[in-house]
Amino acid sequence: MSESVANTVTETVVDTIKDNDLTNGVLNAGNWLADNHDLLIQYAVNIVAALLILFIGNIVTKAVANGVARMLRKKEMDEAVVEFLHSLVRYLLFVIVLIAALSRVGVQTASVVAVIGAAGLAVGLALQGSLSNFAAGVLIVAFRPFKSGDFVEVGGVAGLVEAIQVFSTILKTTDNKMVVVPNSAVIGGPITNYSRHATRRIDFVIGVSYKADLKKTKAVLERVVSADERVLKDPAPTVGVVALADSSVNFVVRPWVNTADYWDVYFDLLQAIKEELDQEGIEIPFPQMDVHLNKIEG
């Protein structure tokens, strides 16, 4: 009797569960998981493998890029070029790693390449500035108008070249500020390289009074310039009258110095010229204007 009652209760519970939609959904999900157990394991393995490819590939990419940089440095290649090629190699290798990871999770690489090509075209049209910066970076590395450590003026900014990157050039100004100049701005304007040549010329314009003895003034200026041992004998310094200005007779003083000595000689000579002219009684006039008043008889 009791066994019959138990069977009846069991049948009633089963019928109730079958009539419950939520329970049916859970049962159906359980059946689907059971049927696709191997497929899910395969997907999980592929995802883990893709993540490992990205992780290990990123490490290998950095190692290869750093190895290329070390090799280039051993060959004493310019540091700016080394930085540019280091960044370029790293980006290219990372794209390859990314494609390999997508291929591992079942994405067709041919489709990925086609999508990347189409996306690259669209992005290229949208980001013409970035592409021009990249192309300009390649031109800078190819023609090398400057190298790392040169003091240059590019894009309206003067500073020491620290690195040439894929899209920009890094400068350090004389007041120790970092300035990032887009490569297109570097190529698109004049490039002044103050460090390219071993010697530079200092240009002074010294104005003296119209009452001054010009021969004496010239002799004083030549004496001051020749007294500085850092001034080069070849090419010889130039001292001469360059203009009869409104308030003064202007002399040009143009000594040649080693590039490394430029600013030290500039400051020292300018001070020495002023002190020597004062000692010789040669006036450096202030700007002035003579005004004549004519009285008109009424």
Summary of the structure (lengths in Angstrom):
residues: 298
radius of gyration: 39.2
end to end distance: 150.2
largest distance: 150.9
contacts: 796
relative contact order: 0.07
helix: 57%
strand: 16%
